[in-house]
Amino acid sequence: MPSSSQKITDAYAYCQQMVRSHYENFPVASFILPKRLRQPISVIYAFARTADDFADEGDWDAETRLTKLREYDEYLDALANDEAIDNPIFIALADVIKKHDLPLQLFHDLITAFRLDVSKKRFTDIDDVWDYCCYSANPVGRLLLHLMDAATADNLEHSDAVCSALQLINFLQDIEQDFVENQRIYLPQADLQRFGISEEHFRTQRSDDAFAQLLQQQITYAREKMLFGKPLGRAVGGRFGFQLRLMINGGLRVLELLERQQGNLFSRPRLSKRDWLWMLLRAL
């Protein structure tokens, strides 16, 4: 039987393999990040990736998806009681939480977001979207700050703004995919009504002036959040700070590309080599 230390080593290896087998924008494998953070971040990623798959992947019905997510919540409760979980992700997660004193509630918050993904397909207004971001995106930034021992009140507030902005930007890039694959519309219903947008726009990918105005309003929301959180890139030093500035400038660049889109407003903008060079120079 493997020793306790060997189980932990194998569990970390399992999570790191999951990172290598998935492409994500989340900077889980970035060489820019301090080496000491790559292993714990891979564990957080493995936790979030598998829970996200429970909500979206496969052919399970809603009840099955919610049951699987409830099991993850129960595993987290077990960790709080120092109970062992025979699951490589939670073996590694228990070690990360203990070593870095991570708030367990942030992991519960992520589960709440995935539970919402199963049951919630429309959002009333922009505050409803930001509330969703409090569970889906902001916990990730907060966990990274805790890993860096940089979780001050100002940093947490700025991190929430950056993460919420990045989440909305992601929604704007994936409007077609979210609607076609999961029948979700993350854009606020209040703004759809304001600009005279019906769900027929999404079904037929109607790229008219009204839809352009709707997108511009969402771009404004996201840019305001990003600019508010931008000081975080300077507040956190070293390689992690550089990574943050790269992500912030990347988000701002994507917003510019979304504003310039002509024709198909549902298409996903692609960053060119020139865009990446601009982002790197700005981050430096």
C-alpha positions in Angstrom: 0.0 0.0 0.0 1.4 3.5 -0.9 2.5 5.7 1.9 0.7 8.9 2.8 3.4 11.0 1.2 3.4 8.9 -1.9 -0.4 9.3 -2.2 0.0 13.0 -2.1 2.8 12.9 -4.7 0.7 10.8 -7.0 -2.3 13.1 -6.4 -0.3 16.2 -7.5 0.9 14.3 -10.6 -2.6 13.5 -11.5 -3.7 17.1 -11.3 -0.7 18.3 -13.3 -1.4 15.8 -16.0 -5.0 17.2 -16.2 -3.5 20.7 -16.8 -1.3 19.4 -19.6 -4.2 17.7 -21.3 -6.4 20.7 -21.4 -6.0 24.1 -23.2 -7.4 26.9 -21.2 -7.0 30.7 -20.9 -6.6 30.2 -17.1 -2.8 30.6 -16.6 -2.4 27.1 -14.9 0.7 26.1 -16.8 2.2 29.5 -17.6 6.0 29.5 -17.4 5.7 33.1 -16.3 4.2 32.1 -12.9 6.5 31.5 -10.0 7.5 27.8 -10.0 6.3 27.3 -6.4 2.7 28.3 -7.5 2.4 26.0 -10.5 1.7 22.9 -8.5 -1.0 24.3 -6.2 -2.6 26.1 -9.1 -2.8 22.9 -11.0 -4.8 21.4 -8.1 -7.2 24.3 -8.0 -7.6 23.9 -11.8 -8.3 20.2 -11.5 -11.0 20.8 -8.9 -12.6 23.6 -11.0 -12.2 21.7 -14.3 -13.9 18.5 -13.1 -16.7 20.4 -11.4 -17.3 22.5 -14.5 -17.5 19.2 -16.5 -20.2 18.0 -14.2 -22.2 21.1 -15.0 -21.7 21.1 -18.8 -20.2 18.0 -20.3 -21.7 14.6 -21.1 -25.3 13.6 -21.5 -26.4 13.6 -17.8 -29.7 15.1 -16.8 -29.9 18.1 -14.5 -30.6 16.0 -11.4 -27.4 13.9 -12.0 -25.3 17.0 -12.6 -26.5 18.5 -9.3 -26.0 15.3 -7.5 -22.3 15.2 -8.6 -21.8 18.8 -7.6 -23.4 18.1 -4.2 -20.9 15.3 -3.7 -18.1 17.8 -4.3 -19.6 20.1 -1.7 -19.7 17.2 0.7 -16.1 16.3 0.0 -15.2 19.9 0.9 -17.1 19.6 4.2 -15.2 16.4 4.9 -11.9 18.2 4.4 -13.1 20.8 6.9 -13.5 18.0 9.4 -10.0 16.5 8.6 -11.6 13.5 6.9 -9.7 11.6 4.2 -11.2 11.5 0.7 -10.1 8.7 -1.6 -10.0 11.0 -4.7 -6.7 12.2 -6.1 -8.0 15.8 -6.6 -9.1 16.0 -3.0 -6.0 14.4 -1.6 -3.9 17.1 -3.3 -6.5 19.8 -2.5 -6.4 19.0 1.2 -2.6 19.4 1.1 -2.8 22.7 -0.7 -5.5 24.1 1.6 -3.5 23.2 4.6 -0.1 24.5 3.4 -1.5 27.8 2.1 -4.3 28.3 4.6 -6.8 28.8 1.8 -10.4 29.7 2.6 -12.6 26.7 2.0 -15.6 28.9 1.3 -14.0 30.0 -2.0 -14.2 26.4 -3.3 -17.8 26.2 -2.2 -18.5 29.4 -4.1 -17.1 27.8 -7.3 -19.5 24.9 -6.8 -22.3 27.4 -6.4 -21.4 28.8 -9.9 -21.5 25.4 -11.5 -24.8 24.7 -9.8 -26.2 27.9 -11.3 -24.9 26.8 -14.7 -27.2 23.8 -14.5 -30.3 25.7 -13.4 -29.9 29.4 -14.6 -30.1 30.2 -18.3 -31.0 34.0 -18.2 -29.8 37.0 -16.2 -32.1 39.8 -15.1 -29.7 42.8 -15.3 -26.0 43.5 -15.0 -26.1 43.3 -11.2 -27.4 39.7 -11.7 -24.4 39.0 -14.0 -21.9 40.5 -11.5 -23.5 38.4 -8.7 -22.9 35.3 -10.8 -19.2 36.4 -11.3 -18.9 36.5 -7.5 -19.1 32.7 -7.6 -17.8 31.8 -11.0 -14.7 34.1 -11.5 -13.8 36.1 -8.4 -13.0 33.1 -6.2 -10.2 32.1 -8.6 -8.5 35.5 -8.2 -8.9 35.5 -4.5 -7.3 32.0 -4.3 -4.3 33.2 -6.3 -3.9 36.2 -4.0 -4.0 33.9 -0.9 -1.4 31.7 -2.6 0.8 34.8 -3.0 0.2 36.0 0.6 -1.2 39.2 -1.0 -4.8 39.0 0.0 -5.2 42.6 1.3 -8.6 44.3 1.3 -7.6 46.5 -1.7 -6.1 43.7 -3.6 -9.1 41.5 -3.1 -11.4 44.3 -4.3 -9.4 45.0 -7.4 -9.1 41.3 -8.1 -12.8 40.9 -8.0 -13.2 43.7 -10.6 -10.6 42.2 -12.9 -12.0 38.7 -12.6 -15.6 39.9 -13.2 -14.5 41.9 -16.2 -12.6 38.8 -17.7 -15.7 36.7 -17.1 -18.0 39.2 -19.0 -15.4 39.4 -21.8 -15.5 35.6 -22.0 -19.3 35.8 -22.3 -19.0 38.3 -25.1 -16.6 36.1 -27.0 -18.8 33.0 -26.6 -22.3 34.4 -27.3 -22.9 31.9 -30.1 -21.4 28.9 -28.3 -23.3 29.5 -25.1 -26.6 29.8 -26.9 -26.2 27.0 -29.4 -24.7 24.4 -27.0 -26.4 25.3 -23.7 -29.3 27.7 -24.5 -27.7 30.2 -22.2 -27.8 34.0 -22.7 -25.5 35.7 -20.2 -26.2 39.2 -21.5 -28.7 41.0 -19.2 -32.4 40.7 -20.1 -32.9 44.4 -19.1 -30.4 45.4 -21.8 -31.9 43.1 -24.4 -35.3 44.9 -23.8 -33.6 48.3 -23.8 -32.1 47.8 -27.2 -35.0 45.9 -28.7 -33.2 42.5 -28.9 -35.2 39.3 -29.0 -33.9 35.8 -28.8 -34.4 35.6 -32.5 -31.2 37.6 -32.8 -29.4 34.7 -31.1 -31.1 32.0 -33.1 -30.4 33.7 -36.5 -27.2 35.5 -35.4 -28.7 38.8 -36.5 -25.9 41.4 -36.5 -27.8 44.6 -36.8 -27.4 48.1 -35.2 -29.5 47.1 -32.2 -27.2 44.2 -31.4 -24.1 46.3 -31.9 -25.5 48.8 -29.4 -26.2 45.9 -27.0 -22.6 44.7 -27.3 -21.2 48.2 -26.8 -23.1 48.5 -23.5 -21.5 45.2 -22.3 -18.1 46.4 -23.5 -18.6 49.5 -21.4 -19.5 47.5 -18.3 -16.4 45.3 -18.7 -14.0 48.1 -19.4 -15.1 50.1 -16.4 -14.6 47.0 -14.2 -11.2 46.2 -15.7 -9.9 49.8 -15.3 -11.0 49.9 -11.7 -9.1 46.7 -11.0 -6.1 47.6 -13.1 -4.0 48.9 -10.1 -3.7 45.2 -9.0 -1.1 44.6 -11.7 1.2 47.1 -10.0 0.3 46.2 -6.4 1.5 42.6 -6.8 5.1 42.4 -7.8 7.3 39.8 -9.5 6.4 37.3 -12.1 2.8 37.0 -10.8 2.3 40.7 -11.1 3.6 40.5 -14.7 1.1 37.7 -15.4 -1.7 39.8 -14.0 -0.7 42.8 -16.2 -0.6 40.5 -19.2 -4.1 39.3 -18.5 -5.5 42.8 -17.8 -4.0 44.2 -21.0 -5.2 41.1 -22.9 -8.7 41.7 -21.7 -8.6 45.3 -22.7 -7.3 44.4 -26.1 -10.1 41.9 -26.7 -12.6 44.6 -25.8 -11.0 46.8 -28.5 -11.3 44.0 -31.0 -14.9 43.4 -30.1 -15.6 47.1 -30.7 -14.0 47.0 -34.2 -16.0 43.9 -35.3 -17.8 44.3 -38.6 -20.3 41.9 -40.1 -20.8 38.9 -37.8 -21.0 40.3 -34.3 -21.3 36.7 -33.0 -17.8 35.8 -34.1 -15.0 35.3 -31.6 -12.1 37.8 -32.0 -8.7 36.3 -32.3 -5.5 37.9 -30.9 -2.8 38.2 -33.5 1.0 38.1 -33.0 0.9 41.9 -33.1 -1.7 42.0 -30.3 0.4 39.7 -28.2 3.5 41.9 -28.7 1.4 44.9 -27.7 0.2 43.1 -24.6 3.7 42.0 -23.6 5.2 45.5 -24.0 2.3 47.0 -21.9 2.8 44.3 -19.2 6.5 45.1 -19.1 
